[in-house]
Amino acid sequence: MFVPVAYNDRMMGRPTKLRRRDLLKAATAAPAALGIAAAGFPQLTLGVEEQPPAKLPPVRTITRGPKHHWFGYYDKLEFDPTMRYVLGMEVDFEHRSPKPDDVVRVGMVDLADGDKWIELGEARSWCWQQGCMLQWRPGSKTEVLWNDRRDNRFVCHILDVKTRKRRTIPHPVYTVSPDGRWAVAPDFRRVQHMRPGYGYAGPADPSRGVLAPKDSGVWRIDLDTGKRKMILSIAEIAALPYPKRDLSKAVHYFNHMLINTDGTRFEFLHRWGWPKWRGDTRMLTAAMDGSDVRIVDHSGRTSHLIWRDPSHILAWSWHPSHGDAFYLFEDKTGGKVEVVGKDVMTRNGHCTYLPGNQWILNDTYPDRQRNQHPYLYHIATNRRFPLGHFRLPPEYKGEWRCDTHPRFSPDGRSVVIDSPHTGEGRQLHLIDISGIVEA
């Protein structure tokens, strides 16, 4: 019997245990070197060159309890083009896995009307980490889309928030092209089987007993017509040689897909495992029709990532040059690899580029005091600017943890995070970063 793949703390980039001599050395350092936050929260940043501003940027909580609100993943469009509306989801429970009939409310916050919550719909296909793939449709000023489940199959709704006209396409989506015409998606049933918390509760994986199914893989979906086509199968990618070991007895799946910035190629993670062993990950790309497959990172350690431009991907991974770090990968098999944020961005996090590619928006997993630290990294000066230090209570762990997953506004002057630090459960918080990026 196959067991779900579990990824350990090393892959997630959590801090490892400090040696006694490291602690003694740190104790003699200046308070700034210890990362003592202006807001009074201790921050573990030993060895990190963090550039503190005069004060932390303003933070405004834009949703309130008793219900819980969040957005999910860091690589989706949360702000509308006018930057007035911020998307989110609402639920009345936490600290357990979603069941098939658990419903989340989909809505948006009106930043110009007292942070008013405007309900848009509901979803029965969602997870704590990535929600229901809620996002603004690129190229549209008024359309949003999200996944749902109807008649025991996953679908995607596309709603015009102004006219309230809604249509449903018979397939779920994961990532959308920059022009908003196409999407690609994995088999969410397979994802849920292999890594609970990233797929959706509901229909079971029909290929549960198959190591590398031919009828499961990556689909391309036309968002205008609703038609879809499988462009890559798990079987064909699993057959590609892996230099570290034989994969013929492993259980395989795909996850974490992103279309590049000009819509010509997409990235996907190929993951696998065995019973009693978590397995590895490699990063591949392909043309939008599934041709020209390239193995961009075969280290086995690829984690969070983002396209910088049509031909480069920033990702946390492992490379013999610097070990675990953020690297910029050229989109070629055997392409150039260069470390990014050396000695500064030293922990795995959810990374994106602000418009213009001069700044990287990132975060951290909880430190020993369970504080999470979203920050900006200025590429030209190799400096890190903290955006706040937000405590994650201990009950937020595992599948239902609440990562900050920072998302930026179209003008690059605001950031929204998910966090339960106010004591009202997970909520949306707006951070004004204009004082940092415009300084």
C-alpha positions, -999 to +999 in steps of 0.1 A: +000+000+000+013+035-009+016+061+018+014+099+014+047+117+009+058+138+039+084+166+035+106+171+065+118+203+081+151+203+062+132+206+029+110+233+043+141+253+054+133+254+091+161+265+114+183+236+126+195+234+162+223+258+171+255+245+187+265+258+221+294+278+208+271+295+183+248+306+212+277+319+232+290+339+203+256+353+197+252+363+233+282+386+231+269+403+199+251+436+198+213+435+201+209+444+165+229+414+155+205+392+174+176+406+154+156+421+183+125+435+167+113+471+172+079+457+179+093+436+208+093+402+191+126+384+191+138+373+157+164+347+149+186+362+122+221+351+131+244+357+102+218+377+083+225+412+071+191+428+079+187+465+072+161+478+097+142+509+088+135+536+113+104+517+122+085+487+109+060+496+081+023+502+091+001+471+093-037+472+091-059+442+098-085+442+070-107+413+082-121+405+116-134+375+136-152+356+148-149+340+114-115+333+099-102+348+067-071+341+045-061+339+009-036+311+006-007+308-018+018+336-026+018+332-064-018+343-073-033+377-080-051+388-048-055+426-057-077+438-085-060+461-111-074+492-093-060+480-059-093+487-042-104+451-037-085+423-020-097+387-024-101+363+005-118+332+019-140+329+050-145+298+072-159+292+107-134+266+119-097+259+121-072+232+133-085+202+113-084+189+077-113+200+054-140+174+049-157+170+015-188+190+026-169+218+044-177+251+026-156+282+024-171+316+015-153+334-013-153+372-011-133+404-014-124+433+010-132+468-002-102+489+010-120+521+001-152+514+022-141+506+057-126+472+047-161+459+040-164+422+032-183+415+000-194+379-005-189+364-040-197+327-037-186+295-020-164+265-026-163+229-016-128+222-030-101+238-009-072+233+013-055+254+040-023+261+021-036+270-013-073+276-007-095+271-038-070+288-062-090+320-059-075+348-080-082+377-103-082+367-140-052+383-156-061+408-183-096+414-168-106+443-145-136+426-131-133+388-133-123+364-106-120+326-107-119+298-081-123+260-079-153+242-066-169+207-065-202+200-082-218+165-087-186+149-073-163+165-098-140+195-095-149+226-116-138+262-119-162+293-116-154+325-134-174+354-120-177+391-131-178+409-097-195+439-113-223+423-133-224+391-111-226+370-142-210+336-135-201+307-157-186+274-148-160+253-167-160+216-160-124+214-149-103+229-120-073+252-126-040+257-108-021+285-126-033+310-152-014+325-182-006+362-181-032+370-208-059+351-188-068+328-217-053+295-205-046+276-174-028+244-165-036+220-137-024+188-121-047+159-110-060+173-077-072+138-067-036+125-071-022+154-052-046+148-023-036+111-022+001+118-022+003+150-002-029+157+019-034+194+024-025+204-011-052+186-030-089+186-023-111+163-002-137+145-022-133+122-053-106+096-047-075+091-069-087+066-096-050+056-101-043+051-064-026+017-070-006+028-100+030+040-096+031+063-126-003+065-144-006+073-180-040+089-176-030+114-149-007+144-154-009+180-166-039+194-184-041+227-203-075+243-200-091+270-223-108+294-200-130+308-227-144+274-240-138+252-210-121+226-231-091+208-218-063+185-231-037+164-213-003+176-224+019+156-202+014+123-183+030+112-151+042+081-168+063+099-195+080+122-169+086+094-145+105+075-173+130+103-176+163+092-160+172+105-125+210+105-118+206+096-081+186+065-081+162+042-100+126+056-099+108+026-114+094+015-080+085+049-067+050+065-066+049+097-087+028+129-089+030+165-101+024+197-081+033+234-079+028+247-114+036+282-127+033+298-162+062+321-171+058+358-176+051+358-213+029+327-214+052+306-235+063+279-210+053+265-177+071+250-147+060+220-127+075+199-098+078+162-103+076+145-069+079+108-059+083+086-028+082+051-015+065+036+016+084+048+047+105+073+027+095+108+017+112+108-018+126+138-037+115+166-061+128+178-094+118+210-113+109+208-150+095+231-176+077+226-209+062+245-237+024+252-234+016+222-256+037+199-235+066+197-259+103+207-253+105+193-217+135+205-198+149+193-165+160+226-149+168+213-114+175+176-107+190+182-072+159+165-057+154+194-034+134+221-053+109+239-031+093+274-034+098+292-066+088+320-089+095+330-125+116+362-127+112+366-165+104+343-194+137+323-191+147+324-154+133+308-122+141+318-086+138+288-064+149+275-030+170+243-037+203+227-032+234+231-054+270+220-048+282+256-050+264+269-019+242+240-005+207+250+006+199+285-008+179+305-032+192+301-068+183+317-101+180+289-127+182+294-164+154+276-181+176+251-198+186+215-191+221+220-177+216+258-177+234+284-156+227+285-119+236+314-096+230+319-059+207+348-049+208+366-015+239+348-003+242+351+035+210+372+036+181+351+023+193+320+042+160+303+049+133+288+027+104+311+021+076+321-003+093+343-028+081+367-055+095+396-074+080+431-070+072+448-104+105+459-119+125+429-105+145+451-081+130+437-049+122+402-038+093+397-014+098+368+009+090+353+043+102+327+068+088+297+087+084+302+125+116+307+145+121+293+180+097+319+195+072+309+167+075+343+150+072+345+112+092+372+094+080+385+060+106+408+045+119+426+014+152+419-001+169+446-023+189+428-049+213+456-059+224+463-023+221+428-009+200+441+020+170+427+038+142+449+052+118+434+078+080+440+073+071+427+108+073+398+132+041+379+135+036+352+161+021+318+150+004+301+180+015+265+185-019+250+175-012+262+139+010+233+127+013+207+100-014+208+073-034+236+089-005+259+097-008+295+086+022+307+066+022+344+058+025+338+020+030+375+012+013+389-019+019+423-034-003+449-051+001+457-088+020+490-080+043+472-056+035+495-027+014+472-005+015+436+007-011+414+022-003+384+045-023+357+063-016+356+101-034+347+133-011+369+155-040+392+167-057+364+185-088+363+162-076+333+142-061+337+107-070+370+092-058+392+063-033+420+071-023+449+048+013+462+050+023+496+035+057+490+020+059+523+001+083+538+027+108+511+019+106+507-018+103+545-025+130+556-001 
